[in-house]
Amino acid sequence: MYPENLKYLDTHQWIKVEATIGKVGISWYGQEQLGEILLVELPKVGEEITHKKTFATLESSKTAFEVPSPVSGKVIEINTQLEEDPSLINKDPYGRGWMIKLEISHPQEIDSLLNAQEYKKLVEQ
């Protein structure tokens, strides 16, 4: 449910870090709380995003949610499949439901994120 190779933000985003690149999405718990995702607004490639600041908006059957970024960086790729099928976030949040890839500009921000056990503890409270 919460893959060990990811880091988590307490607002239910995950990041998979490989060297200086981070792939970002919404956790299983996060998408479950939002309900069915109906629309995804992502940043543009080349856009600079900031740690804990909104980089995307999700609209669901329950609410609109401004998605904060787990780290700062420059967007190098967006998941264009989400434009056609936003429900990929619900169906496969750690796989085909990823949102963006970014070049991490402040790697030390990763140290402030939760590991899988800490995140699991947070959502169980």
Buried (B, 14 or more C-beta within 10 A) or exposed (E): EBEEEBBBBBBBBBBBBEEEBBBBBBBBBBBEBBEEBBEBBBBEEEBEBBBBEEBBEBBBEEEEBEBBBBBBBBBBEBBEEBEEBBBBBBEBBBEBBBBBBBBBBEBEBBEEBBEBEEBBEBBEE
